[in-house]
Amino acid sequence: MKKPMKFLAFLLASALAAVAFTACTTPTSVTLSQDYAEVFVGATFQLQATVTSDDVVQVSWSSSDETVARVDENGNVEALSQGSATITATADGASDECFVLVGALVEAGSLTIDRESLIMDVGQRSVLRATVTPVTASVLWISSDSSVVQVTTDGSLTALNAGTAVITAISGTFSDTCTVLVRAAEGSDCPDFEVPVYDNVTGELTDETYSPADSRGKVTVINFWGTWCTPCKAELPFFDRVAREDEDVVVVAVHSVQDMAGAPSHIAENYPDSAIIFAQDSALSGAGTDDVITMMGGGMQYPYTVIVNAEGEITYLGAGSMTYEQLAALVAEAKA
């Protein structure tokens, strides 16, 4: 009788394990970036599908009426004729829908967007409004970089990653733009930018530039400073020490756009053989007066420090001076 009892106990334990395993599985859910779109014949836009699942699942797309609107395997929708269609995204039995209403193309006699520039934070939402004549005119919205800012067919914006994107509204031969700057946050990817580099010996600007991509694979410490800022100058030796002590750490000191004339002499006199890469902050292309420190979340706070791990993820953002011990601890966290 002992063997049958052991066998029954084994079956019971296996069943309980299966139940426990099933209970820990997250059901698949699908959410589309928008549930309604009103567009004109000839317009194209992309739907984003967010899938929640413990497993890697394939998303399939379909249209209820492909003569009105068709969709490809990446969620790109093309409006073909007047009417309505429902676009469905399905993954592992779960689905979500977007109702698409397609109207006739009505070209505008004029078009303006309600703002020329906008600053957003990662995850934030906003709306741009286009004033057109006639009011029935069709408007197409486009983002120059949908990985930074996503725009829907009605001008609604979602900030996805730090960086800049130009949002364009188009109707016929008329168009207008709004430049959106998305500020970085801890946990987000470090945005790409390019700043001119100083020669440490002469203190003069060179033709060379620095970009975060240059130091990918190493921990990168980006310190925004200025010669007019006493706490900035006081903590620079700590950054120099960190740069010298660890070859897997890159330190970049970006000088403020204020009082740039004082930077060359200070660098040449104090850091001719430093391991620090000295650079000059500059306005972002197409972003007006907004510079790199603004995109990195610092505004006009000095000193301001950003630490990026080897994978390109921001692990620290902070204003104010720090001691060597504080800086070393933050670098160690980024390397962990």
N, C-alpha and C positions, 0 to 999 in steps of 0.2 A: 504493500500500500504506500510505501514511502515514495517510490518513483512516480506514480500518478499524481501524488500531492505536489511533488516538486515541479512536475510538468504544468499542473494547473497554476501554481504560483508564478511560474515563468510566463505563462500566457497572460495572467492578470497584470504582471509588472510591465509586459510589453504593451498591453492595451493602455495602461495609465500613461506610459511614456509617450505613446502616440497621441493621446488626448492632450498631454502637456505641450507636446511639440506643436500641435495644431493651434492651441490657444495662443502661442507666442507668434504665430504668423500674422503679419499685417496684411489685411485685405487690400487688394488693388483699388485705387481710386484714380479718376482722371478729371482734371479741371482745365478748361480752356481759358485762354487769356481774355476772351470776350464772348458774350453769349448773344450779341446782336451786332449786325453790321449793315449799314445802309450805304451802298456804293452805286456807281454809275457804270454803264456798259463800257468795257475795256479796262476797268480798274483792276489792279492786283493788290493783294495784301497777304500777310502771313499770320496764321493762327499758331500760338504756342500751346503745347499740351504739357501740363505738369502731372507726372505720374507718381503716385505713392505706392510702393510695393517693396517687399523684402527681396524679391527676385528681379532680375533684368528682364523686362518685357518689351515686346515690339508693339508700337502704336500703328494702327491701321486707320486710314482716312477714307471717307466716302461722302458722296453728295446725293441728296434725294432727287435732284434733277440736274443732270450734267449738261443739259441744254441751256440752263440758266447760269449755273456756277459749277466749275469743276475744281477739284483739289488734288494736289500731287502727294507723294509719300512724305514730304517734309512740311505739309500743312499750308503750302502756298495756294491761295485761292484766286481764281481768275473769273471775273464777271463777263459772261458771254452774251446774254440777252436780258430784256426786261422780264421781271417776274420775281419769284422767291424760291429759295432752296435752303435746306437744312444740311449743314456740314457736321458730320459726326466723327469723333475720334474714339477709337475703341482699343482697349488694352486688357487682355486677360479677363474678358467678360464685363468689365466696367466701361462706361462711356460718358461722354459729355457732348453737348450740341451747341452750335451757333447758328442762329437764324439769319439768313442773308437776304436782304431786299435789294434788288437791282432795278435802278431807274434809268431813264434816258439821260444821255450826256447833255448838260446845259452849261455852256462856257460862260465865264465871268467877263464883265466889262472892267472890273477892278478887283483887287484882292490885297488885304493887309492882315498881318497877324498882330494880336493885341500886345505883344512884347518882342523886343529884339534879343534879349538874353535872359537867362534864368539859371539860378543856382539851386541844386537839389542835393539831398543826401541819399545814400544807397538805400533802396527799399521805399523811398518816398514816391507819392503819386501827385500828379498835377494835370491841368488841362490848358491847352492853348486854344484860343478862339480866333477864327478867321472871319473878317468882315468882307463880304462879297456883294457885288451888284451884277445881276439881280440876286435877290436873296435865295432864289431857287437854284443858283449855279452850283455845279458839282465841284467838290474839293477833294483832291488826293493828298494824303499825308505820307511823308517819307522820312525815315531816320537815316542819317549817313553812317551810323554805327549802332545797329540794333542790339549789340552785346552790351552797350553802355546805356542807351535809352531806347525803350520800345515805345512806339506810337501806334495807336489804334486808328480806325477809320474816322473817328469823330474828334481826333486831336488829343485824346487822353494819353498821358505820359506815365511810364513807370521807369524809375531809375534802377538799373540792374547792377552796374559796376562803376567804379570811379573812372573818370575820364571826361572827354568832351564829345558831343555829337551835335550835328546841325540838323534841325528839324525843318523840313521844307513843305509848304502848302502850295499846291499847283492847281490851277484851273485854266485850261486852254493855254494861251500864251502868257498868262500872268502867274507870278509866283512871289513868295515872300519867305523869309527864313527867321529862325530863332536859334541862337547858339545856347546849348544847355551844358553847364558844367556840373558834373556829379562829384561831390566830395567823398574822399575815402573814409573808411571806417575800419576799426579793428576786426579782423576776420575776413575782410574782403581782399581781393587780389590787388597788388600794387599797380596803379595805372602806369602806362608808358608815357614818358615825356623825354625831352632832350634839352640839356642846358650846356652852355659854353664852359670850357674848363680853363682855369688859370695855370700858368707856369709857376711852380712853387719857388723857383730860384729868382726869376725876374719879377714875379708878381703880375705879369701882363697876361691878358686874355689871349688864348691861342685859337687856332682853327679847329681844334679837337672839341668833341662834345661827349657828354656822359648821358647814358640812358640806363634805367634799372635793368634792362635786358643784358647789359654788359656784365653785371655781377650776379646774374642768376646762377644758382648752385652754391652760393655762399650767403652767409648772413650779411645783410646790408644795413648800415646805420646812416640815415640821412638827417643831418642837423642843419636847420635853417638859422642863420645868425647874421649879425651886422657889426661893423666896427664901432657904430654909435651906441651899441648895447653892451654895457659893462658886464652883466652876468654872462653874456654870450662869450666874451673874450676870456672870462675867468674859467669857464668850463672846457674850452677848446683843448687844453693840454690833456684832459682826461680822454677825450676822443682820440687824440694823437696816440696816447698810450695804448688804448684798446686796439687801434689799427696796427701798432708795432708788435703787440704781443701774440696776435693770432692771424695767421695767413689765410684762414678761412673766414675772416671778417673784413668787409670792405666798408670804409668810412668815407662819406661824401659830405662836405661842408658847403652848403649853398648860401651864398651871400645875398642879403636883401637887395631889392631894387632901390632902397633908400641909401643915400650917401655912398654910392658905388666908388667914388673917387678915393676913399680911404682904404679900400680893400687891397690894392696891389702892394702898397708899402708895408701894410701889416703882415701880409702873407710872406713877402720876401724877407722881412726882418726877423720874423719869429718861426717860420716853418719852411725854410729852404730845403731841408732834407726830410720833411714829414712824409708819413705814409698816407696821409689824408689826401683825398682828391678834392681840391678846391674848385668850386664852380660858381656861376653867377645865375641867379634867378632871372626869369624872363617871362614875358606875357605869352600865354598859350595862343596858338594859331587860331584865329577866328573867335577868340573869347574876350575880346575887348581888353580891359585893363586887368582882368583876372590872371594871376600868375600861378606858378606851380604850388606855392605854399597854400594858396586858397584851395586848390584841388585836393591837396593832401589833408585838408580839414583844419588848417591852422589859422586862417584869416590873417590878421596882422599881429599875431602873438609871437614874441621872440624872447628867449630862444625856443625853438619848437623842434621836437625830435620824432622821427618815424623809424621804426625797426621792422625789417622785412626778413622772413626766414628764407631758407634756401629754395623753397618751392614757390616763392613769390607772394606769399600771404603776409599781410600786415599783422604783426603780433603786438605792436605798441604804437600809440599816438599820444603825445603829451606836450604841454607847454610848460615852461619854467626850467631853471637850471637844475643840474643834478650833480651828485658826487661821483667819483670814480667807482665806488662800490655799488651805487645804484645803477650806473650804466652797465657795469660788468654783469650784474645780476640779470638785467633785462636781456642782455646779449645771450647769457647762458640759457634763459628761458626760450629764446628764439631757436637755439641750437638743439634743445631737448626733443 
